[in-house]
Amino acid sequence: MTASSPVAPDARPARPGARAWIALAILCFVYVLNFLDRQLLSILAKPIQDDMGLADSQLGLLGGLYFAAFYCILAIPVGWLADRTNRVRVLAIACALWSAATAACGLSTNFGQLAVSRMAVGVGEAGGVPPSYAIISDYFPSGTRGMALALFNLGPPIGSALGVAFGASIAANYSWRDAFIWVGVAGVVTALVVWFGIREPKKGGLDVAPAAEPVAEPVPTAETVAAPRAGFVATLSMFFANSTLRGISLACGATQFVTYALLGFAVLFLMREKGMTLEQVALWYALVVGICVSLGMLISGRLIDMFAKRSKTAYAWIPAIGLIIAVPFYAGFVWAPTWQMSLAFLTVPMALNYFYLSPSITLVQETVRPDQRVMSGALLLLVMNLIGLGLGPTYLGFASDFFGANGFPDNSLQIALYTLIAFYGLAIAMFLGMVGKIRRQTAQEAAR
């Protein structure tokens, strides 16, 4: 396994200073906007569907394959570029691009225009998350990265919750188009904050801490001249040749197949088949997403920082246990006869479905060299998002149309959602398989 330089055994670990926490706060807000922009389509699916006459399969393509194809594939060259240049500048430009494209979604008048705008959002968001992973890893030392990345990963639940609350409220009182436009404008302003508010940290500056004095925070530099620069092909080969990195990416993809399919159609399901209104969605669904997913991120990050020190198998068994517990509650969410009961059941899987994310990201960031972190994070996103984001919503939309045309016109989404239980089983099996794989690889390294 290609590992980043470990902290010397007798060294006192570096502690993140004020600049690190400010950078983390800004990066988390950018991720909030990133996910808010991404999820607005699913949150406002019902009014968009009513306005444009779109089928469930078209919504699935817009939120899944069309977006993911650009988002995932372009993340690789963008990650390689960020590893070799200034990651903060790459992030700021990307934020401005996806925000402008989000505003363009609100100006679309037909399916074709909306599809092109969604693809442009994917192009911009390709430069969002991987640079942030690496920036955080160079502001926070090993032993604190799990919690730091967990805090950063509050972006999706907060973004989803704000998207539900504000997007649904604006759509209910004005128009779904206004929601896209205002969120896009906010993102362009945030891009300026990133450009001027975050300083580029030294790459790998916290991977070896000096023994004499603790480091209060990384010393930011415009770029580290002497730092190694990993080649594109070398990093690509390293990632997919490593069985642990390859396996954890596939397990994440199987999990995201469920999570993105659910996120893509939960609001439409609750409104169309359970009778919720936009005003009820703006309050109650927003609370469920914001609170429960946030708890899942924080708890899993804390568990990783506690148990990964004892055994790296924690990176796999923590997500597996979370998914096992989530399955019966997910089935209850789909089955429940009222939206109130559905939301009550949904609280548990909304938290436990995300036990995979912080462990997986932390494992990748601590496995590779500092100059390979952005691209490795991008490769992780490539695999799991092509499978999860690209195929999950797309599959569920087509499944719903299929069941609607074959005997279930009034509850087609409910039947389609039941089929996701099989994908839960696949994800659980893959994470359990990773436990043995990590144990064997750790033993091999210890024997060298």
C-alpha positions in Angstrom: 0.0 0.0 0.0 1.3 3.4 -0.9 1.0 5.4 2.3 1.6 9.0 3.1 4.4 9.7 5.5 3.4 8.8 9.0 3.8 11.0 12.0 6.9 10.1 13.9 6.1 7.9 17.0 7.7 10.4 19.4 6.3 13.5 17.8 3.5 15.5 19.3 0.7 15.7 16.8 0.1 19.0 15.2 -3.1 20.8 16.2 -5.2 22.7 13.8 -5.2 26.5 14.5 -7.7 29.2 13.8 -6.9 29.5 10.1 -7.6 25.8 9.7 -11.1 26.1 11.2 -11.9 29.2 9.2 -10.9 27.4 6.0 -13.0 24.4 7.0 -16.0 26.6 7.7 -15.7 28.2 4.2 -15.2 24.9 2.5 -18.2 23.4 4.3 -20.4 26.3 3.1 -19.2 25.8 -0.5 -20.1 22.1 -0.1 -23.5 23.2 1.2 -24.1 25.2 -2.0 -22.6 22.4 -4.1 -25.1 19.9 -2.8 -28.0 22.4 -2.7 -27.5 23.1 -6.4 -27.3 19.4 -7.1 -30.4 18.5 -5.1 -32.7 21.4 -6.2 -33.9 19.4 -9.1 -35.2 16.5 -6.9 -36.6 18.8 -4.3 -38.6 20.8 -6.9 -39.4 17.7 -9.1 -43.1 18.0 -8.7 -43.6 21.6 -9.8 -41.0 21.1 -12.6 -42.8 18.0 -13.7 -46.1 19.8 -13.7 -44.7 22.8 -15.6 -42.8 20.9 -18.2 -44.7 17.6 -18.4 -41.6 15.5 -17.7 -41.7 11.7 -17.1 -40.1 10.1 -14.1 -37.4 8.6 -16.4 -36.6 12.1 -17.7 -36.2 13.4 -14.1 -34.0 10.4 -13.4 -31.7 11.2 -16.4 -31.5 14.9 -15.4 -30.6 14.1 -11.8 -28.5 11.0 -12.6 -26.7 10.1 -15.8 -26.7 13.5 -17.6 -25.3 15.2 -14.5 -22.9 12.4 -13.4 -21.3 11.8 -16.8 -19.7 15.2 -16.7 -19.3 15.5 -12.9 -17.5 12.2 -12.5 -15.3 12.1 -15.6 -14.1 15.7 -15.5 -13.2 15.4 -11.8 -10.2 13.3 -12.9 -8.3 15.9 -15.0 -9.4 18.6 -12.7 -8.0 16.7 -9.7 -4.7 16.1 -11.5 -4.5 19.9 -12.3 -5.3 20.8 -8.7 -2.6 18.5 -7.4 -0.1 20.3 -9.5 -1.3 23.9 -9.1 -3.3 26.0 -6.6 -6.2 24.0 -5.2 -8.0 27.0 -3.8 -8.1 28.8 -7.1 -9.4 25.7 -8.9 -12.2 25.4 -6.3 -13.2 29.1 -6.6 -13.4 28.9 -10.4 -15.4 25.7 -10.2 -17.9 27.2 -7.7 -18.5 30.2 -9.9 -19.1 28.0 -12.9 -21.6 25.6 -11.3 -23.5 28.5 -9.7 -23.9 30.3 -13.0 -25.2 27.0 -14.5 -27.6 26.6 -11.7 -29.1 30.0 -12.4 -29.4 28.9 -16.1 -31.5 25.9 -15.0 -34.1 28.4 -13.8 -34.2 30.1 -17.2 -34.7 26.9 -19.1 -38.0 26.5 -21.0 -37.8 22.9 -22.2 -36.2 19.5 -21.4 -33.3 20.1 -23.8 -32.3 23.4 -22.2 -32.6 22.0 -18.7 -30.5 19.0 -19.7 -27.7 21.2 -21.0 -27.8 23.4 -17.9 -27.6 20.3 -15.6 -24.6 19.0 -17.6 -23.0 22.4 -17.1 -23.6 22.2 -13.3 -21.9 18.8 -13.4 -18.9 20.3 -15.2 -18.5 23.0 -12.5 -19.0 20.6 -9.6 -16.3 18.4 -10.9 -13.8 20.8 -9.4 -15.6 21.2 -6.0 -15.1 18.3 -3.6 -11.7 16.7 -4.5 -9.7 19.9 -4.0 -11.5 20.4 -0.7 -10.6 17.0 0.6 -6.9 17.7 0.0 -7.0 21.2 1.4 -8.6 19.9 4.6 -6.0 17.1 4.8 -3.2 19.7 4.7 -4.8 21.9 7.4 -5.7 19.0 9.8 -3.2 16.3 10.9 -3.7 12.6 11.1 -5.9 11.8 14.1 -8.1 14.8 13.5 -8.9 14.3 9.8 -11.8 11.9 10.4 -13.8 14.5 12.4 -12.7 17.4 10.1 -13.9 15.5 7.1 -17.0 14.5 8.9 -17.7 18.2 9.6 -17.0 19.0 6.0 -19.4 16.2 4.9 -22.2 18.0 6.8 -22.4 19.9 3.5 -24.8 17.5 1.8 -27.3 17.2 4.7 -27.2 21.0 5.4 -27.4 21.7 1.6 -30.3 19.3 1.2 -32.1 20.7 4.2 -31.7 24.3 3.1 -32.6 23.3 -0.4 -35.8 21.7 0.8 -36.6 24.6 3.2 -35.8 27.5 1.0 -36.3 25.9 -2.4 -39.7 24.5 -1.5 -40.8 27.7 0.2 -39.7 29.9 -2.8 -41.4 27.5 -5.2 -44.6 27.5 -3.1 -44.8 31.3 -2.9 -43.2 32.3 -6.2 -41.8 29.9 -8.7 -39.4 27.0 -9.0 -37.4 29.1 -11.4 -36.7 31.8 -8.8 -35.2 29.2 -6.5 -32.6 28.1 -9.0 -31.7 31.7 -9.9 -31.2 33.0 -6.4 -29.2 30.0 -5.3 -27.0 30.5 -8.4 -26.4 34.1 -7.5 -25.4 33.2 -3.9 -22.9 30.7 -5.3 -21.1 33.3 -7.5 -20.6 35.5 -4.4 -19.3 32.6 -2.4 -16.7 31.8 -5.1 -15.2 35.3 -4.4 -15.1 34.5 -0.7 -13.1 31.3 -1.5 -10.7 33.1 -3.8 -9.8 35.8 -1.2 -10.6 34.0 2.1 -8.6 30.7 1.9 -4.9 30.5 1.6 -3.3 27.5 0.0 -1.7 25.2 2.6 1.6 23.5 2.2 1.1 20.1 0.6 2.0 17.4 3.1 3.0 19.9 5.7 1.3 18.0 8.5 2.2 14.5 7.5 5.5 14.6 9.5 5.3 16.7 12.7 8.5 17.9 14.3 9.3 16.4 17.7 10.4 19.6 19.4 7.4 21.9 19.1 3.8 21.3 18.2 2.7 23.0 15.0 -0.2 25.4 15.7 -1.3 25.3 12.1 0.1 24.7 8.6 2.2 27.5 7.1 0.3 28.5 4.0 2.3 29.1 0.8 1.3 29.9 -2.7 2.8 26.6 -3.8 5.4 24.2 -2.5 8.3 24.3 -5.0 10.1 21.3 -3.7 7.0 19.1 -3.3 6.8 16.0 -5.5 4.3 16.1 -8.3 2.7 12.8 -9.1 2.1 11.9 -12.7 -1.4 11.5 -14.0 -0.9 7.9 -15.2 1.1 7.0 -12.1 -1.6 8.1 -9.7 -4.3 6.4 -11.8 -2.4 3.2 -11.9 -1.6 3.3 -8.2 -5.2 3.8 -7.2 -6.7 1.0 -9.3 -3.9 -1.4 -8.5 -4.5 -1.0 -4.8 -7.1 -3.6 -3.8 -8.2 -1.6 -0.7 -8.8 1.7 -2.6 -10.5 -0.2 -5.5 -12.7 -2.2 -3.1 -13.8 0.7 -0.9 -14.7 2.7 -4.0 -17.0 0.0 -5.3 -18.6 -0.5 -1.9 -19.3 3.2 -1.8 -20.8 3.1 -5.3 -23.2 0.4 -4.3 -24.2 2.4 -1.2 -24.6 5.6 -3.2 -26.9 3.7 -5.7 -29.3 3.6 -2.8 -28.7 7.0 -1.3 -28.9 9.0 -4.6 -31.9 7.1 -5.9 -33.7 7.8 -2.6 -32.7 11.5 -2.5 -33.6 11.9 -6.2 -37.2 10.7 -5.7 -38.1 10.9 -2.0 -39.8 14.3 -2.2 -41.7 13.3 -5.4 -42.8 10.1 -3.7 -43.9 11.9 -0.5 -45.9 14.5 -2.5 -47.4 12.3 -5.2 -48.1 9.1 -3.3 -48.2 10.1 0.3 -50.0 13.5 -0.1 -47.5 16.0 1.3 -47.6 19.6 0.2 -44.6 21.8 -0.6 -45.1 23.7 2.6 -45.0 20.5 4.6 -42.0 19.3 2.7 -40.2 22.7 3.4 -40.6 22.1 7.1 -40.7 18.4 8.0 -38.7 16.8 5.3 -36.0 19.5 5.7 -35.8 18.7 9.4 -35.4 15.0 8.8 -32.6 15.5 6.2 -30.8 18.2 8.0 -30.7 16.6 11.5 -30.5 12.9 10.7 -27.9 13.0 7.9 -25.8 15.4 10.0 -25.9 13.1 12.9 -24.9 10.2 10.7 -21.9 12.1 9.4 -20.7 13.3 12.8 -21.2 10.0 14.6 -19.4 8.0 11.9 -16.5 10.5 11.8 -16.1 10.2 15.6 -16.3 6.4 15.5 -13.6 6.3 12.8 -11.3 8.5 14.9 -11.9 6.2 17.9 -11.7 2.8 16.3 -9.4 3.1 13.3 -6.5 3.6 15.7 -7.1 0.1 16.9 -7.8 -1.5 13.6 -8.2 -0.3 10.0 -11.1 -2.7 9.6 -13.2 -0.1 11.2 -13.2 1.7 7.9 -15.4 -1.2 6.6 -17.4 -2.6 9.5 -18.8 0.7 10.6 -20.5 1.4 7.3 -21.7 -2.3 7.1 -23.3 -2.2 10.5 -25.0 1.1 9.8 -26.6 -0.3 6.6 -27.7 -3.5 8.2 -29.6 -1.6 10.9 -31.1 0.8 8.2 -32.8 -1.8 6.0 -35.9 -2.6 8.1 -36.6 1.1 8.7 -36.2 1.9 5.0 -38.8 -0.8 4.2 -41.1 0.8 6.7 -40.6 4.2 5.0 -41.7 2.8 1.7 -44.6 0.8 3.2 -46.1 3.3 5.6 -49.7 4.5 4.7 -49.2 8.1 5.7 -46.5 10.7 5.1 -46.1 11.3 8.8 -45.3 7.6 9.4 -43.1 7.5 6.4 -41.0 10.3 7.7 -40.7 8.7 11.1 -39.3 5.6 9.6 -37.1 7.6 7.3 -35.2 9.2 10.2 -33.1 6.0 10.8 -31.9 5.3 7.3 -31.3 9.0 6.7 -28.7 8.8 9.4 -27.2 5.3 8.9 -27.1 5.4 5.1 -24.2 7.9 5.4 -22.0 6.0 7.8 -19.9 5.0 4.7 -18.8 8.5 3.6 -16.4 9.9 6.2 -14.7 6.5 6.8 -14.1 5.9 3.1 -12.8 9.4 2.4 -10.5 9.3 5.4 -9.1 5.9 4.4 -8.3 7.2 0.9 -6.7 10.5 2.1 -4.5 8.6 4.6 -3.5 5.9 2.2 -2.0 8.0 -0.6 0.8 10.5 -0.8 0.1 14.2 -0.2 0.7 15.0 -3.9 -1.9 12.4 -4.9 -4.7 13.4 -2.6 -6.8 15.5 -4.9 -6.7 13.1 -7.8 -7.2 10.1 -5.5 -10.3 11.8 -4.0 -11.5 12.5 -7.6 -11.0 8.8 -8.5 -13.0 7.8 -5.4 -15.8 10.1 -6.5 -15.5 8.9 -10.1 -16.2 5.3 -9.2 -18.8 5.8 -6.5 -20.7 8.6 -8.3 -20.7 6.9 -11.7 -22.4 4.0 -10.1 -24.5 5.8 -7.5 -25.3 9.2 -8.8 -25.2 8.2 -12.5 -27.2 5.0 -12.2 -29.2 5.2 -9.0 -31.7 8.0 -9.9 -31.7 6.9 -13.6 -32.6 3.3 -12.6 -35.4 4.4 -10.2 -36.9 6.8 -12.7 -37.1 4.1 -15.4 -38.3 1.5 -12.9 -41.1 3.8 -11.8 -42.2 4.4 -15.4 -42.1 0.6 -16.0 -44.2 -0.2 -13.0 -46.6 2.6 -13.8 -47.2 1.2 -17.3 -47.6 -2.4 -16.0 -50.3 -2.5 -13.4 -49.2 0.1 -10.8 -50.2 3.5 -12.1 -51.0 4.9 -8.7 -48.0 3.6 -6.7 -45.3 3.1 -9.3 -42.6 4.9 -7.2 -43.4 2.8 -4.1 -42.8 -0.5 -6.0 -39.7 0.9 -7.5 -38.4 2.0 -4.1 -38.9 -1.5 -2.7 -36.4 -2.8 -5.3 -33.7 -0.8 -3.7 -33.6 -3.2 -0.8 -31.6 -5.6 -3.0 -29.0 -2.9 -3.5 -28.8 -2.5 0.3 -27.9 -6.1 0.5 -25.2 -5.8 -2.2 -23.6 -2.8 -0.4 -23.6 -4.6 3.0 -21.9 -7.7 1.4 -19.2 -5.5 -0.2 -18.3 -3.7 3.0 -18.2 -6.9 5.0 -15.9 -8.3 2.3 -13.6 -5.3 2.8 -13.1 -6.2 6.4 -11.2 -9.3 5.5 -9.4 -7.5 2.7 -8.1 -4.7 4.9 -7.1 -7.2 7.6 -5.1 -9.2 5.2 -3.4 -6.2 3.7 -2.5 -4.8 7.1 -1.0 -8.1 8.1 1.1 -8.2 4.9 2.4 -4.7 5.6 3.3 -5.6 9.2 5.2 -8.7 7.9 7.5 -6.6 5.6 
